Amino acid sequence: MGLFDFIRNEFIEVIDWVDPSTDTVIWKFPDNGNNIKYGAQLTVRESQVAVFINEGRIADVYPPGRYELNTQNMPILTTLRSWKFGFESPFKVDIYFVSTKQFTNLKWGTQNPIIVRDPELKQVRVRAFGVFALRVSDPGKFIKEFAGTSPVVRIGDVEDQLRTAIVTNFSDTVAEAGISVFDLSRNYKELGDRLLPLLQSDFTGYGLELTRFYVENTSLPPEVEAFLDKTSQMNMVDDMARFQQFQAGMALEDAAENGGAAGTAVLMGGLGSFMQNTNAAGAQPTSGKEDKAQVMELLKQLGELKAAGILTDEEFNAKKAELLARL
């Protein structure tokens, strides 16, 4: 290899980026101190932008396409270096490729509960979780905010810095919306629509566009969730009287389905009718034989009602004593 071939090999002639990953946002072209040949070929693929930085300043930005690097295709860099037409020497710049595709299914969440004002509970601690999507809208601004001297920036590095803005705006938006924590689950879309433009103002400062934002889940402290469970149970039964009526009705159905004298008596007149009959037996005097037969029948029905679970032990014993005293 001659001296000319050695020098020629030190010049970079082809510049491109084939991204094997799915999470890289910024990738610095590895020049390793090599000089870029004047007239080198630059290829920028779809969903990419190439940014040339000269001595720490952003020079030329290249959208998708194929370029031959010369004074015509490097207008800003040519002006910065005061090159004249016919310049053919190599040059040095930092070249960054920026992915402009949409990054989806990014996670956000509150690491610790946040206190929000609630119209019903006044103040309550809430955790919230969701997903969002973004893309780079201003490559130059994005490089200034995130690249620094790092040759590679991944989407995970960007997420961490954005979560603070999301959590701060979430608590303010819930308070301003006036939505009770009782109704959060049915207002996730409304919250997401409210938050998206608010968050966009913060994302714009980083050169990013927030394309999607969703609230997926919210959770409350255990004691608040326990209170909600009790409230739900009370809503199912308006008051204890209705609940007792419901239980009595179920017992009547079971007694009727099981058949027998107790089932028939309950089905025809119910427990209330039975009690009226026992009271009438003591209030209206009849012949001794008829009265004894009636009391024995009532005792039999009383025992069947207890066996069916309609009467408690206390109720059974009290009524039994009353009937036996009439014999």
C-alpha angles and dihedrals in degrees: 000000000000127000091257092054091049092052091045092053089055089065120087110231104170124046122184143124126229106185113211092180131071100215106050115116102170126028124177116216106243103235093161090202093307121142120244111235117237105248094028118156118251119194119191114186129209114288090025137100126192117214122195115206119195117197092334095315125108109245120167127007119202123201121203113311145079120285138184107215108235137123091282094055095038102053099153095040090048090053093047092053095038092231118178128216113281095037109153105165122115119258139201127230136147110252120202126186115207123197112227097183121118115267109210139187094034113166128232130175145149111266089199129024114272123215114238130180112248125196091221106028095032094217129015138165114242136183118204135189136182149130136261140183131217145170135198110263100171110035095185095053091043092054091050092052101041114015105061105150095328113118093206131036120185129200091250089064089055095047094058093057094047098050093076091059091047096051093046093051093043095061092046093048094050090052094047093046090059092220115154118230085241088067102036096104093060094046101053093114093049091051091049092050091050094048099047098073091040092053092044091069089059094043092051089063088062094047092254135129118216103216101174136016127180136177106214105173144001128193134194133210114281093250092054092047090051089052091051091051090054091048090053091051091050091050090055090057115035095200141349093258092061090046091053090048089052092051092048091050091052090050091050091052092049091050092049093048092050090055124203130112094302092052092049094047092049094045093051101043110356129221092301092059090049092054091049090053092052091050092047091052090062096039099051115055116220136166115304094244093049093043092050093049091049093049092048091051091049091050089052092051090045091056091049091050090053091048089052090055095244095116125050121227091256093050092046095049093047094050093042091054090049092052095045090053089062095059 
